[in-house]
Amino acid sequence: MTAGDGFAARLRGFGPVDIIALVAIVLAPMVTVGGVAVPFGALLVLLWARWSHTPLPELGYGRPKSWITSLAIGLAIGVPFKFLMKAVVMPLFGADPINRTYHYLAGNTSILPAAIWMMLVAGFGEETVFRGYLFERLGKLIGARPGAKATILLVTSALFALAHYPDQGVAGSEQATFTGLVFGTIFLVTGQIWIPMIAHAAFDLTALALIYGNFESSVAHWIFK
């Protein structure tokens, strides 16, 4: 065994080296550098995969049967899912119809390109970390039986929710719980990252459109006046 093989084994082995890598990845899925969003966690995942000799398909990065079909399905899930969350689910939880954290984006054309980039980066970065990477790690740790898969889905959704608490509070965590469960289920069913990644980006871009156009409150009151 070469030194490189030994390091790769430690990165996969749930020892101190792998645990440090896992914590670093989960705690920093996305950072902002000079006002530009950077998918730091996802880049660390890809670096981890390279150094640990983990094939990318094990993280969901296998080639889809059809890129066009994956894109269409992702969009068909992500856009209406956001409207469902905004008009039905979140009002049932008593959420503020206005996302106060990101309300500064309303009508703010100057920052719109950076905001669009952030939404795209979130789809790539968060899905790579919370679905691709964590599903692989937890799957190796507790197995792939139905009960284990259900546990992985719940744990990753909880972590995804916690990641949204610091900047979006309870409402953001509640929404992230639902999105984590949905995107995680898609990942479990398909075994690939592309559809949840596209759906995630479409969800966030739809949210941005609602905020930018100042439509949040009206959509939130479509059903519950």
Biotite code that builds the C-alpha atoms (Angstrom):
import biotite.structure as struc

atoms = struc.array([
    struc.Atom([0.000, 0.000, 0.000], chain_id="A", res_id=1, res_name="MET", atom_name="CA", element="C"),
    struc.Atom([1.369, 3.422, -0.940], chain_id="A", res_id=2, res_name="THR", atom_name="CA", element="C"),
    struc.Atom([1.176, 6.510, 1.263], chain_id="A", res_id=3, res_name="ALA", atom_name="CA", element="C"),
    struc.Atom([-1.563, 7.841, -1.008], chain_id="A", res_id=4, res_name="GLY", atom_name="CA", element="C"),
    struc.Atom([-3.579, 4.654, -0.603], chain_id="A", res_id=5, res_name="ASP", atom_name="CA", element="C"),
    struc.Atom([-3.226, 4.888, 3.159], chain_id="A", res_id=6, res_name="GLY", atom_name="CA", element="C"),
    struc.Atom([-4.482, 8.477, 3.209], chain_id="A", res_id=7, res_name="PHE", atom_name="CA", element="C"),
    struc.Atom([-7.381, 7.519, 0.942], chain_id="A", res_id=8, res_name="ALA", atom_name="CA", element="C"),
    struc.Atom([-8.319, 4.703, 3.321], chain_id="A", res_id=9, res_name="ALA", atom_name="CA", element="C"),
    struc.Atom([-8.253, 7.098, 6.286], chain_id="A", res_id=10, res_name="ARG", atom_name="CA", element="C"),
    struc.Atom([-10.521, 9.525, 4.412], chain_id="A", res_id=11, res_name="LEU", atom_name="CA", element="C"),
    struc.Atom([-13.038, 6.712, 3.940], chain_id="A", res_id=12, res_name="ARG", atom_name="CA", element="C"),
    struc.Atom([-12.605, 5.081, 7.323], chain_id="A", res_id=13, res_name="GLY", atom_name="CA", element="C"),
    struc.Atom([-14.612, 7.199, 9.804], chain_id="A", res_id=14, res_name="PHE", atom_name="CA", element="C"),
    struc.Atom([-11.500, 7.861, 11.824], chain_id="A", res_id=15, res_name="GLY", atom_name="CA", element="C"),
    struc.Atom([-10.162, 11.291, 12.865], chain_id="A", res_id=16, res_name="PRO", atom_name="CA", element="C"),
    struc.Atom([-9.168, 12.310, 9.319], chain_id="A", res_id=17, res_name="VAL", atom_name="CA", element="C"),
    struc.Atom([-12.558, 11.469, 7.823], chain_id="A", res_id=18, res_name="ASP", atom_name="CA", element="C"),
    struc.Atom([-14.455, 13.034, 10.731], chain_id="A", res_id=19, res_name="ILE", atom_name="CA", element="C"),
    struc.Atom([-12.514, 16.290, 10.356], chain_id="A", res_id=20, res_name="ILE", atom_name="CA", element="C"),
    struc.Atom([-13.280, 16.301, 6.635], chain_id="A", res_id=21, res_name="ALA", atom_name="CA", element="C"),
    struc.Atom([-16.967, 15.605, 7.293], chain_id="A", res_id=22, res_name="LEU", atom_name="CA", element="C"),
    struc.Atom([-17.311, 18.399, 9.846], chain_id="A", res_id=23, res_name="VAL", atom_name="CA", element="C"),
    struc.Atom([-15.523, 20.897, 7.583], chain_id="A", res_id=24, res_name="ALA", atom_name="CA", element="C"),
    struc.Atom([-17.769, 20.003, 4.655], chain_id="A", res_id=25, res_name="ILE", atom_name="CA", element="C"),
    struc.Atom([-21.056, 20.134, 6.566], chain_id="A", res_id=26, res_name="VAL", atom_name="CA", element="C"),
    struc.Atom([-20.276, 23.353, 8.431], chain_id="A", res_id=27, res_name="LEU", atom_name="CA", element="C"),
    struc.Atom([-19.333, 25.311, 5.304], chain_id="A", res_id=28, res_name="ALA", atom_name="CA", element="C"),
    struc.Atom([-21.561, 24.235, 2.392], chain_id="A", res_id=29, res_name="PRO", atom_name="CA", element="C"),
    struc.Atom([-21.471, 27.741, 0.940], chain_id="A", res_id=30, res_name="MET", atom_name="CA", element="C"),
    struc.Atom([-19.431, 30.855, 1.724], chain_id="A", res_id=31, res_name="VAL", atom_name="CA", element="C"),
    struc.Atom([-19.443, 34.371, 0.313], chain_id="A", res_id=32, res_name="THR", atom_name="CA", element="C"),
    struc.Atom([-16.185, 35.847, -0.948], chain_id="A", res_id=33, res_name="VAL", atom_name="CA", element="C"),
    struc.Atom([-16.268, 39.481, -1.998], chain_id="A", res_id=34, res_name="GLY", atom_name="CA", element="C"),
    struc.Atom([-20.051, 39.315, -2.324], chain_id="A", res_id=35, res_name="GLY", atom_name="CA", element="C"),
    struc.Atom([-19.896, 36.239, -4.556], chain_id="A", res_id=36, res_name="VAL", atom_name="CA", element="C"),
    struc.Atom([-21.276, 32.885, -3.397], chain_id="A", res_id=37, res_name="ALA", atom_name="CA", element="C"),
    struc.Atom([-18.764, 30.043, -3.495], chain_id="A", res_id=38, res_name="VAL", atom_name="CA", element="C"),
    struc.Atom([-19.853, 26.370, -3.080], chain_id="A", res_id=39, res_name="PRO", atom_name="CA", element="C"),
    struc.Atom([-17.003, 25.680, -0.661], chain_id="A", res_id=40, res_name="PHE", atom_name="CA", element="C"),
    struc.Atom([-18.513, 22.505, 0.785], chain_id="A", res_id=41, res_name="GLY", atom_name="CA", element="C"),
    struc.Atom([-19.166, 20.984, -2.632], chain_id="A", res_id=42, res_name="ALA", atom_name="CA", element="C"),
    struc.Atom([-15.620, 21.780, -3.761], chain_id="A", res_id=43, res_name="LEU", atom_name="CA", element="C"),
    struc.Atom([-14.335, 20.040, -0.624], chain_id="A", res_id=44, res_name="LEU", atom_name="CA", element="C"),
    struc.Atom([-16.548, 17.045, -1.444], chain_id="A", res_id=45, res_name="VAL", atom_name="CA", element="C"),
    struc.Atom([-15.060, 16.754, -4.923], chain_id="A", res_id=46, res_name="LEU", atom_name="CA", element="C"),
    struc.Atom([-11.588, 17.082, -3.439], chain_id="A", res_id=47, res_name="LEU", atom_name="CA", element="C"),
    struc.Atom([-12.457, 14.439, -0.836], chain_id="A", res_id=48, res_name="TRP", atom_name="CA", element="C"),
    struc.Atom([-13.717, 12.117, -3.588], chain_id="A", res_id=49, res_name="ALA", atom_name="CA", element="C"),
    struc.Atom([-10.477, 12.521, -5.502], chain_id="A", res_id=50, res_name="ARG", atom_name="CA", element="C"),
    struc.Atom([-8.211, 12.009, -2.508], chain_id="A", res_id=51, res_name="TRP", atom_name="CA", element="C"),
    struc.Atom([-10.286, 9.138, -1.091], chain_id="A", res_id=52, res_name="SER", atom_name="CA", element="C"),
    struc.Atom([-10.502, 7.399, -4.493], chain_id="A", res_id=53, res_name="HIS", atom_name="CA", element="C"),
    struc.Atom([-14.305, 7.476, -4.279], chain_id="A", res_id=54, res_name="THR", atom_name="CA", element="C"),
    struc.Atom([-15.956, 7.184, -7.731], chain_id="A", res_id=55, res_name="PRO", atom_name="CA", element="C"),
    struc.Atom([-18.164, 10.186, -8.463], chain_id="A", res_id=56, res_name="LEU", atom_name="CA", element="C"),
    struc.Atom([-21.189, 7.977, -9.332], chain_id="A", res_id=57, res_name="PRO", atom_name="CA", element="C"),
    struc.Atom([-21.213, 6.921, -5.661], chain_id="A", res_id=58, res_name="GLU", atom_name="CA", element="C"),
    struc.Atom([-22.016, 10.567, -4.891], chain_id="A", res_id=59, res_name="LEU", atom_name="CA", element="C"),
    struc.Atom([-24.790, 10.613, -7.478], chain_id="A", res_id=60, res_name="GLY", atom_name="CA", element="C"),
    struc.Atom([-22.659, 12.029, -10.269], chain_id="A", res_id=61, res_name="TYR", atom_name="CA", element="C"),
    struc.Atom([-23.400, 9.251, -12.737], chain_id="A", res_id=62, res_name="GLY", atom_name="CA", element="C"),
    struc.Atom([-24.319, 10.056, -16.321], chain_id="A", res_id=63, res_name="ARG", atom_name="CA", element="C"),
    struc.Atom([-28.110, 10.358, -16.676], chain_id="A", res_id=64, res_name="PRO", atom_name="CA", element="C"),
    struc.Atom([-29.976, 8.548, -19.411], chain_id="A", res_id=65, res_name="LYS", atom_name="CA", element="C"),
    struc.Atom([-31.075, 11.911, -20.776], chain_id="A", res_id=66, res_name="SER", atom_name="CA", element="C"),
    struc.Atom([-29.897, 15.364, -19.756], chain_id="A", res_id=67, res_name="TRP", atom_name="CA", element="C"),
    struc.Atom([-32.995, 16.947, -21.288], chain_id="A", res_id=68, res_name="ILE", atom_name="CA", element="C"),
    struc.Atom([-35.330, 14.641, -19.373], chain_id="A", res_id=69, res_name="THR", atom_name="CA", element="C"),
    struc.Atom([-33.491, 15.292, -16.116], chain_id="A", res_id=70, res_name="SER", atom_name="CA", element="C"),
    struc.Atom([-33.701, 19.047, -16.721], chain_id="A", res_id=71, res_name="LEU", atom_name="CA", element="C"),
    struc.Atom([-37.411, 18.891, -17.557], chain_id="A", res_id=72, res_name="ALA", atom_name="CA", element="C"),
    struc.Atom([-38.248, 16.749, -14.512], chain_id="A", res_id=73, res_name="ILE", atom_name="CA", element="C"),
    struc.Atom([-36.181, 18.942, -12.212], chain_id="A", res_id=74, res_name="GLY", atom_name="CA", element="C"),
    struc.Atom([-37.918, 22.096, -13.409], chain_id="A", res_id=75, res_name="LEU", atom_name="CA", element="C"),
    struc.Atom([-41.342, 20.429, -13.256], chain_id="A", res_id=76, res_name="ALA", atom_name="CA", element="C"),
    struc.Atom([-40.697, 19.568, -9.609], chain_id="A", res_id=77, res_name="ILE", atom_name="CA", element="C"),
    struc.Atom([-38.854, 22.649, -8.371], chain_id="A", res_id=78, res_name="GLY", atom_name="CA", element="C"),
    struc.Atom([-41.080, 25.465, -9.626], chain_id="A", res_id=79, res_name="VAL", atom_name="CA", element="C"),
    struc.Atom([-44.505, 24.188, -8.481], chain_id="A", res_id=80, res_name="PRO", atom_name="CA", element="C"),
    struc.Atom([-42.958, 22.867, -5.258], chain_id="A", res_id=81, res_name="PHE", atom_name="CA", element="C"),
    struc.Atom([-41.979, 26.414, -4.299], chain_id="A", res_id=82, res_name="LYS", atom_name="CA", element="C"),
    struc.Atom([-45.501, 27.673, -4.955], chain_id="A", res_id=83, res_name="PHE", atom_name="CA", element="C"),
    struc.Atom([-46.896, 24.783, -2.903], chain_id="A", res_id=84, res_name="LEU", atom_name="CA", element="C"),
    struc.Atom([-44.609, 25.631, 0.007], chain_id="A", res_id=85, res_name="MET", atom_name="CA", element="C"),
    struc.Atom([-45.354, 29.360, -0.211], chain_id="A", res_id=86, res_name="LYS", atom_name="CA", element="C"),
    struc.Atom([-49.121, 29.158, -0.708], chain_id="A", res_id=87, res_name="ALA", atom_name="CA", element="C"),
    struc.Atom([-50.020, 26.090, 1.374], chain_id="A", res_id=88, res_name="VAL", atom_name="CA", element="C"),
    struc.Atom([-47.395, 24.541, 3.620], chain_id="A", res_id=89, res_name="VAL", atom_name="CA", element="C"),
    struc.Atom([-45.697, 27.551, 5.196], chain_id="A", res_id=90, res_name="MET", atom_name="CA", element="C"),
    struc.Atom([-48.965, 29.419, 5.931], chain_id="A", res_id=91, res_name="PRO", atom_name="CA", element="C"),
    struc.Atom([-50.109, 26.326, 7.844], chain_id="A", res_id=92, res_name="LEU", atom_name="CA", element="C"),
    struc.Atom([-47.051, 26.768, 10.062], chain_id="A", res_id=93, res_name="PHE", atom_name="CA", element="C"),
    struc.Atom([-47.878, 30.426, 10.591], chain_id="A", res_id=94, res_name="GLY", atom_name="CA", element="C"),
    struc.Atom([-44.815, 31.646, 8.713], chain_id="A", res_id=95, res_name="ALA", atom_name="CA", element="C"),
    struc.Atom([-44.338, 35.300, 7.856], chain_id="A", res_id=96, res_name="ASP", atom_name="CA", element="C"),
    struc.Atom([-45.403, 35.691, 4.197], chain_id="A", res_id=97, res_name="PRO", atom_name="CA", element="C"),
    struc.Atom([-42.299, 37.838, 3.662], chain_id="A", res_id=98, res_name="ILE", atom_name="CA", element="C"),
    struc.Atom([-38.831, 36.319, 3.795], chain_id="A", res_id=99, res_name="ASN", atom_name="CA", element="C"),
    struc.Atom([-37.255, 39.056, 5.918], chain_id="A", res_id=100, res_name="ARG", atom_name="CA", element="C"),
    struc.Atom([-33.725, 37.731, 5.432], chain_id="A", res_id=101, res_name="THR", atom_name="CA", element="C"),
    struc.Atom([-33.827, 38.229, 1.680], chain_id="A", res_id=102, res_name="TYR", atom_name="CA", element="C"),
    struc.Atom([-36.427, 40.976, 1.346], chain_id="A", res_id=103, res_name="HIS", atom_name="CA", element="C"),
    struc.Atom([-33.605, 43.395, 0.442], chain_id="A", res_id=104, res_name="TYR", atom_name="CA", element="C"),
    struc.Atom([-33.667, 41.684, -2.978], chain_id="A", res_id=105, res_name="LEU", atom_name="CA", element="C"),
    struc.Atom([-37.155, 43.037, -3.729], chain_id="A", res_id=106, res_name="ALA", atom_name="CA", element="C"),
    struc.Atom([-36.817, 45.205, -6.817], chain_id="A", res_id=107, res_name="GLY", atom_name="CA", element="C"),
    struc.Atom([-33.044, 45.352, -6.315], chain_id="A", res_id=108, res_name="ASN", atom_name="CA", element="C"),
    struc.Atom([-31.824, 45.089, -9.904], chain_id="A", res_id=109, res_name="THR", atom_name="CA", element="C"),
    struc.Atom([-28.211, 45.912, -9.059], chain_id="A", res_id=110, res_name="SER", atom_name="CA", element="C"),
    struc.Atom([-27.758, 42.784, -6.994], chain_id="A", res_id=111, res_name="ILE", atom_name="CA", element="C"),
    struc.Atom([-29.928, 40.498, -9.116], chain_id="A", res_id=112, res_name="LEU", atom_name="CA", element="C"),
    struc.Atom([-27.063, 38.826, -11.075], chain_id="A", res_id=113, res_name="PRO", atom_name="CA", element="C"),
    struc.Atom([-25.272, 37.940, -7.825], chain_id="A", res_id=114, res_name="ALA", atom_name="CA", element="C"),
    struc.Atom([-28.537, 36.641, -6.370], chain_id="A", res_id=115, res_name="ALA", atom_name="CA", element="C"),
    struc.Atom([-29.213, 34.446, -9.411], chain_id="A", res_id=116, res_name="ILE", atom_name="CA", element="C"),
    struc.Atom([-25.676, 33.071, -9.165], chain_id="A", res_id=117, res_name="TRP", atom_name="CA", element="C"),
    struc.Atom([-26.238, 32.352, -5.459], chain_id="A", res_id=118, res_name="MET", atom_name="CA", element="C"),
    struc.Atom([-29.397, 30.369, -6.229], chain_id="A", res_id=119, res_name="MET", atom_name="CA", element="C"),
    struc.Atom([-27.578, 28.287, -8.835], chain_id="A", res_id=120, res_name="LEU", atom_name="CA", element="C"),
    struc.Atom([-24.630, 27.724, -6.520], chain_id="A", res_id=121, res_name="VAL", atom_name="CA", element="C"),
    struc.Atom([-26.975, 26.640, -3.726], chain_id="A", res_id=122, res_name="ALA", atom_name="CA", element="C"),
    struc.Atom([-28.521, 23.982, -5.940], chain_id="A", res_id=123, res_name="GLY", atom_name="CA", element="C"),
    struc.Atom([-25.113, 22.578, -6.834], chain_id="A", res_id=124, res_name="PHE", atom_name="CA", element="C"),
    struc.Atom([-23.427, 23.078, -3.490], chain_id="A", res_id=125, res_name="GLY", atom_name="CA", element="C"),
    struc.Atom([-26.108, 21.996, -1.052], chain_id="A", res_id=126, res_name="GLU", atom_name="CA", element="C"),
    struc.Atom([-27.202, 18.958, -3.025], chain_id="A", res_id=127, res_name="GLU", atom_name="CA", element="C"),
    struc.Atom([-23.603, 17.789, -3.376], chain_id="A", res_id=128, res_name="THR", atom_name="CA", element="C"),
    struc.Atom([-23.079, 18.089, 0.378], chain_id="A", res_id=129, res_name="VAL", atom_name="CA", element="C"),
    struc.Atom([-26.423, 17.093, 1.898], chain_id="A", res_id=130, res_name="PHE", atom_name="CA", element="C"),
    struc.Atom([-27.514, 14.479, -0.611], chain_id="A", res_id=131, res_name="ARG", atom_name="CA", element="C"),
    struc.Atom([-24.519, 13.160, -2.548], chain_id="A", res_id=132, res_name="GLY", atom_name="CA", element="C"),
    struc.Atom([-21.821, 13.249, 0.130], chain_id="A", res_id=133, res_name="TYR", atom_name="CA", element="C"),
    struc.Atom([-23.823, 12.626, 3.313], chain_id="A", res_id=134, res_name="LEU", atom_name="CA", element="C"),
    struc.Atom([-25.905, 9.858, 1.755], chain_id="A", res_id=135, res_name="PHE", atom_name="CA", element="C"),
    struc.Atom([-22.688, 8.124, 0.681], chain_id="A", res_id=136, res_name="GLU", atom_name="CA", element="C"),
    struc.Atom([-21.006, 8.552, 4.077], chain_id="A", res_id=137, res_name="ARG", atom_name="CA", element="C"),
    struc.Atom([-24.003, 7.525, 6.158], chain_id="A", res_id=138, res_name="LEU", atom_name="CA", element="C"),
    struc.Atom([-24.771, 4.680, 3.752], chain_id="A", res_id=139, res_name="GLY", atom_name="CA", element="C"),
    struc.Atom([-21.272, 3.304, 4.280], chain_id="A", res_id=140, res_name="LYS", atom_name="CA", element="C"),
    struc.Atom([-21.718, 3.708, 8.038], chain_id="A", res_id=141, res_name="LEU", atom_name="CA", element="C"),
    struc.Atom([-25.167, 2.205, 8.667], chain_id="A", res_id=142, res_name="ILE", atom_name="CA", element="C"),
    struc.Atom([-25.914, 0.295, 5.467], chain_id="A", res_id=143, res_name="GLY", atom_name="CA", element="C"),
    struc.Atom([-28.458, 0.380, 2.675], chain_id="A", res_id=144, res_name="ALA", atom_name="CA", element="C"),
    struc.Atom([-31.425, -1.528, 4.071], chain_id="A", res_id=145, res_name="ARG", atom_name="CA", element="C"),
    struc.Atom([-34.805, 0.246, 3.949], chain_id="A", res_id=146, res_name="PRO", atom_name="CA", element="C"),
    struc.Atom([-34.660, 1.250, 7.597], chain_id="A", res_id=147, res_name="GLY", atom_name="CA", element="C"),
    struc.Atom([-31.146, 2.616, 7.160], chain_id="A", res_id=148, res_name="ALA", atom_name="CA", element="C"),
    struc.Atom([-32.173, 4.612, 4.093], chain_id="A", res_id=149, res_name="LYS", atom_name="CA", element="C"),
    struc.Atom([-35.111, 6.106, 5.986], chain_id="A", res_id=150, res_name="ALA", atom_name="CA", element="C"),
    struc.Atom([-32.777, 7.053, 8.828], chain_id="A", res_id=151, res_name="THR", atom_name="CA", element="C"),
    struc.Atom([-30.322, 8.673, 6.402], chain_id="A", res_id=152, res_name="ILE", atom_name="CA", element="C"),
    struc.Atom([-33.161, 10.646, 4.811], chain_id="A", res_id=153, res_name="LEU", atom_name="CA", element="C"),
    struc.Atom([-34.320, 11.947, 8.187], chain_id="A", res_id=154, res_name="LEU", atom_name="CA", element="C"),
    struc.Atom([-30.829, 12.742, 9.485], chain_id="A", res_id=155, res_name="VAL", atom_name="CA", element="C"),
    struc.Atom([-29.746, 14.592, 6.349], chain_id="A", res_id=156, res_name="THR", atom_name="CA", element="C"),
    struc.Atom([-33.014, 16.534, 6.238], chain_id="A", res_id=157, res_name="SER", atom_name="CA", element="C"),
    struc.Atom([-32.519, 17.552, 9.871], chain_id="A", res_id=158, res_name="ALA", atom_name="CA", element="C"),
    struc.Atom([-28.968, 18.705, 9.167], chain_id="A", res_id=159, res_name="LEU", atom_name="CA", element="C"),
    struc.Atom([-30.191, 20.585, 6.104], chain_id="A", res_id=160, res_name="PHE", atom_name="CA", element="C"),
    struc.Atom([-32.817, 22.304, 8.250], chain_id="A", res_id=161, res_name="ALA", atom_name="CA", element="C"),
    struc.Atom([-30.248, 23.247, 10.901], chain_id="A", res_id=162, res_name="LEU", atom_name="CA", element="C"),
    struc.Atom([-27.992, 24.730, 8.221], chain_id="A", res_id=163, res_name="ALA", atom_name="CA", element="C"),
    struc.Atom([-30.766, 27.186, 7.330], chain_id="A", res_id=164, res_name="HIS", atom_name="CA", element="C"),
    struc.Atom([-31.526, 28.280, 10.881], chain_id="A", res_id=165, res_name="TYR", atom_name="CA", element="C"),
    struc.Atom([-28.744, 30.862, 11.414], chain_id="A", res_id=166, res_name="PRO", atom_name="CA", element="C"),
    struc.Atom([-29.855, 33.156, 8.589], chain_id="A", res_id=167, res_name="ASP", atom_name="CA", element="C"),
    struc.Atom([-33.533, 32.298, 8.145], chain_id="A", res_id=168, res_name="GLN", atom_name="CA", element="C"),
    struc.Atom([-34.674, 31.256, 11.602], chain_id="A", res_id=169, res_name="GLY", atom_name="CA", element="C"),
    struc.Atom([-37.437, 28.792, 12.418], chain_id="A", res_id=170, res_name="VAL", atom_name="CA", element="C"),
    struc.Atom([-39.402, 29.344, 9.195], chain_id="A", res_id=171, res_name="ALA", atom_name="CA", element="C"),
    struc.Atom([-36.310, 28.705, 7.087], chain_id="A", res_id=172, res_name="GLY", atom_name="CA", element="C"),
    struc.Atom([-35.598, 25.515, 9.008], chain_id="A", res_id=173, res_name="SER", atom_name="CA", element="C"),
    struc.Atom([-39.189, 24.343, 8.598], chain_id="A", res_id=174, res_name="GLU", atom_name="CA", element="C"),
    struc.Atom([-39.093, 24.910, 4.868], chain_id="A", res_id=175, res_name="GLN", atom_name="CA", element="C"),
    struc.Atom([-35.667, 23.246, 4.588], chain_id="A", res_id=176, res_name="ALA", atom_name="CA", element="C"),
    struc.Atom([-36.996, 20.195, 6.404], chain_id="A", res_id=177, res_name="THR", atom_name="CA", element="C"),
    struc.Atom([-39.639, 19.685, 3.724], chain_id="A", res_id=178, res_name="PHE", atom_name="CA", element="C"),
    struc.Atom([-37.300, 20.421, 0.841], chain_id="A", res_id=179, res_name="THR", atom_name="CA", element="C"),
    struc.Atom([-34.675, 18.135, 2.331], chain_id="A", res_id=180, res_name="GLY", atom_name="CA", element="C"),
    struc.Atom([-37.181, 15.293, 2.590], chain_id="A", res_id=181, res_name="LEU", atom_name="CA", element="C"),
    struc.Atom([-38.379, 15.802, -0.989], chain_id="A", res_id=182, res_name="VAL", atom_name="CA", element="C"),
    struc.Atom([-34.964, 16.234, -2.600], chain_id="A", res_id=183, res_name="PHE", atom_name="CA", element="C"),
    struc.Atom([-33.575, 13.392, -0.500], chain_id="A", res_id=184, res_name="GLY", atom_name="CA", element="C"),
    struc.Atom([-36.384, 11.075, -1.568], chain_id="A", res_id=185, res_name="THR", atom_name="CA", element="C"),
    struc.Atom([-35.722, 11.906, -5.215], chain_id="A", res_id=186, res_name="ILE", atom_name="CA", element="C"),
    struc.Atom([-32.051, 11.132, -4.679], chain_id="A", res_id=187, res_name="PHE", atom_name="CA", element="C"),
    struc.Atom([-32.897, 7.800, -3.066], chain_id="A", res_id=188, res_name="LEU", atom_name="CA", element="C"),
    struc.Atom([-35.237, 6.835, -5.899], chain_id="A", res_id=189, res_name="VAL", atom_name="CA", element="C"),
    struc.Atom([-33.004, 7.913, -8.787], chain_id="A", res_id=190, res_name="THR", atom_name="CA", element="C"),
    struc.Atom([-29.569, 7.316, -7.291], chain_id="A", res_id=191, res_name="GLY", atom_name="CA", element="C"),
    struc.Atom([-28.407, 10.463, -9.091], chain_id="A", res_id=192, res_name="GLN", atom_name="CA", element="C"),
    struc.Atom([-27.860, 14.035, -8.049], chain_id="A", res_id=193, res_name="ILE", atom_name="CA", element="C"),
    struc.Atom([-29.036, 15.790, -11.206], chain_id="A", res_id=194, res_name="TRP", atom_name="CA", element="C"),
    struc.Atom([-32.815, 15.935, -10.719], chain_id="A", res_id=195, res_name="ILE", atom_name="CA", element="C"),
    struc.Atom([-32.696, 17.099, -7.079], chain_id="A", res_id=196, res_name="PRO", atom_name="CA", element="C"),
    struc.Atom([-29.956, 19.569, -7.995], chain_id="A", res_id=197, res_name="MET", atom_name="CA", element="C"),
    struc.Atom([-32.015, 21.057, -10.839], chain_id="A", res_id=198, res_name="ILE", atom_name="CA", element="C"),
    struc.Atom([-35.183, 21.003, -8.734], chain_id="A", res_id=199, res_name="ALA", atom_name="CA", element="C"),
    struc.Atom([-33.344, 22.744, -5.909], chain_id="A", res_id=200, res_name="HIS", atom_name="CA", element="C"),
    struc.Atom([-32.026, 25.480, -8.204], chain_id="A", res_id=201, res_name="ALA", atom_name="CA", element="C"),
    struc.Atom([-35.478, 25.908, -9.784], chain_id="A", res_id=202, res_name="ALA", atom_name="CA", element="C"),
    struc.Atom([-37.052, 26.124, -6.324], chain_id="A", res_id=203, res_name="PHE", atom_name="CA", element="C"),
    struc.Atom([-34.602, 28.819, -5.229], chain_id="A", res_id=204, res_name="ASP", atom_name="CA", element="C"),
    struc.Atom([-34.858, 30.775, -8.480], chain_id="A", res_id=205, res_name="LEU", atom_name="CA", element="C"),
    struc.Atom([-38.653, 30.755, -8.157], chain_id="A", res_id=206, res_name="THR", atom_name="CA", element="C"),
    struc.Atom([-38.284, 32.026, -4.601], chain_id="A", res_id=207, res_name="ALA", atom_name="CA", element="C"),
    struc.Atom([-35.996, 34.777, -5.887], chain_id="A", res_id=208, res_name="LEU", atom_name="CA", element="C"),
    struc.Atom([-38.518, 35.743, -8.557], chain_id="A", res_id=209, res_name="ALA", atom_name="CA", element="C"),
    struc.Atom([-41.272, 36.021, -5.939], chain_id="A", res_id=210, res_name="LEU", atom_name="CA", element="C"),
    struc.Atom([-39.073, 38.175, -3.713], chain_id="A", res_id=211, res_name="ILE", atom_name="CA", element="C"),
    struc.Atom([-37.738, 40.371, -6.506], chain_id="A", res_id=212, res_name="TYR", atom_name="CA", element="C"),
    struc.Atom([-41.211, 40.996, -7.911], chain_id="A", res_id=213, res_name="GLY", atom_name="CA", element="C"),
    struc.Atom([-42.695, 41.577, -4.443], chain_id="A", res_id=214, res_name="ASN", atom_name="CA", element="C"),
    struc.Atom([-45.173, 38.735, -5.001], chain_id="A", res_id=215, res_name="PHE", atom_name="CA", element="C"),
    struc.Atom([-44.489, 36.821, -1.780], chain_id="A", res_id=216, res_name="GLU", atom_name="CA", element="C"),
    struc.Atom([-47.392, 38.132, 0.242], chain_id="A", res_id=217, res_name="SER", atom_name="CA", element="C"),
    struc.Atom([-49.960, 37.707, -2.535], chain_id="A", res_id=218, res_name="SER", atom_name="CA", element="C"),
    struc.Atom([-48.885, 34.112, -3.216], chain_id="A", res_id=219, res_name="VAL", atom_name="CA", element="C"),
    struc.Atom([-48.861, 33.318, 0.512], chain_id="A", res_id=220, res_name="ALA", atom_name="CA", element="C"),
    struc.Atom([-52.507, 34.451, 0.656], chain_id="A", res_id=221, res_name="HIS", atom_name="CA", element="C"),
    struc.Atom([-53.771, 32.608, -2.403], chain_id="A", res_id=222, res_name="TRP", atom_name="CA", element="C"),
    struc.Atom([-55.563, 30.060, -0.213], chain_id="A", res_id=223, res_name="ILE", atom_name="CA", element="C"),
    struc.Atom([-55.354, 31.330, 3.339], chain_id="A", res_id=224, res_name="PHE", atom_name="CA", element="C"),
    struc.Atom([-56.628, 34.906, 3.225], chain_id="A", res_id=225, res_name="LYS", atom_name="CA", element="C"),
])
